[in-house]
């Protein structure tokens, strides 16, 4: 592995932060992201489940029919419930599952942002907000899984 790649991973892992801040970020901070993400997905699913037919008629949401709205809502609900369930459990296994839910969420948010990008013009907040949410979910999920695995390795090594 080259130095540039090692440096990039070091940045992604947030290892440059002080230990106290890392502990908060990977504990409480990630838990906040998990809960907010779960509720955001449930909200998105609820709005689309109840009024998707009317929303799709708007120009801005014109590309959403390509996502098969009923299947899309079902996926959102499943991932959101999984995210919320694992967010409130405190075990290594639930942390790994929650990290996986965050990674799936990131993919879903990227797809949502893609529908807004495909509907361009006009410019919309969906073109910037959802990719940002996706990046936050992806980083939080990746680091939650990685830090949980490292903590388990330390326990096993003692």
N, C-alpha and C positions, 0 to 999 in steps of 0.2 A: 504494500500500500504506500502510495506516495505521500510526501509531507503535506501537500495541498489537500488531499482527501482526508488525512488524519486531522488537519486543522479544521476542515469543514465539519467533520463529525463532532469535534470538540465544541464548536459553536452550536451545532444542533442539540447537543446534550446539555447545554447551559452549564457546563462544568466551570466556567470562568466566574460564576456567581459565588458569593460566600455560602458556606454550608447551611447557615440558618435560612437564608433566602431560598436555597435549593430545596430544603426540607418543606418550607411553606409552599413553594411553587408546585412541587410534585405531590404534595399532600392536599392541603386546603385549596390551593389555586386550581389544581386539576379537578378536584371534586366540584368546585363552582362551575367550571366549564362543562363537566359531565351533566350536572343538573340543568343548567341553562340550555344546553344543547338538546337534552331530552324534552324539555318543555317547549322549546322553539319548534322542534319537529312535530310534536303533538299539536301545537297551534297551527302550523302550516297544514298538517293533515286534516285538522278539524275544519278549517276554512275551505280547503279544497273538497273535502268530503261533503260538506253541506251546500256549498255554492259554487262548485267547480264549473258547472255548465255555464253559469253567468260570467264567471271570471274569465274563462277561456275566450269569450266573445270580445274581450278587450284586446286592442292591438298589442299591448305590451306582453300579454300572456298568450299570444297567438301560436307560439311553438309548443306550448304545454300539451296539446293533444297527442304529440309524438311520444309522450311518456306513458300513454295509456293510463289516464287519471285514476281509475279504480285500483289498478295494480300499484301505481305510484303511492296512493294513499295507504294501501295495505302495507307496503314496504316501510313507509315513514312511521306508521304506528308500531310495527314490529320492532324496528330499530330503536325507536324512542322508548318503548316499554322496556326493552332489554337494557338500554342505557340507564334508565332511571332505577331499575331493579338492581343492577350491578353497582350503581353509584352509592347505594345505601347499604351495601354489604361491605364488610371490611375484612377481606381475606386476600391472599395472593391470587387465588384462582379468580375471584371476582374482579380484581384489578386487571388481570390479563384480559378477561372477557370485556370489561369496560373499555380497555384500550382498543380492543378489536371493534367494539361498537363505535368508538370515536373515529377509527379509520374508515369504517363503513359510512359513517355520517359525513366525513370529509368528501368521500366519493359522491354521495348524494347531493351535498351542497355544491360541488363542482358541476354536477349535471344540471342542477337548478340554475346556476349562473350561466351555463351554456345555453339554456333556453332563452335567457334574457339577451345574451350576446347574439344569438341567432335571430332574435326579433329586431335587431338594430336596423334602421333608426326607429325610434329616437333613443338617445342616451337615457340610461336609467340607473337608479341606485343599485338595482339587482346585479348590474355588471361589475360592481366593485364590492358591495357588501358581502354577497355570498361567497366569492372567492376568498375573501379575508376570513370569514367564518370557517371555510373549509381548511385553510392553512392552519388556523388556530387548533381546530379539531385534529388535524393530521399530526401536528407537532405534539399536542397533549397526549394523543393516543400512542404515538411512537415512544415518547419518553416515559409514559406510564408503564408500558410493557417492559421497556428496557430497564427502568429502575426497579421494578418488581422482580425481574429476573436477577438483577445484580444483588438485591437484598436477599433473595432466596439462596443465591450462590454463597453469600457471606455467612448465612445461617448454617448451610451445609458444610462450609469450610471450617467452622469452629470446632 
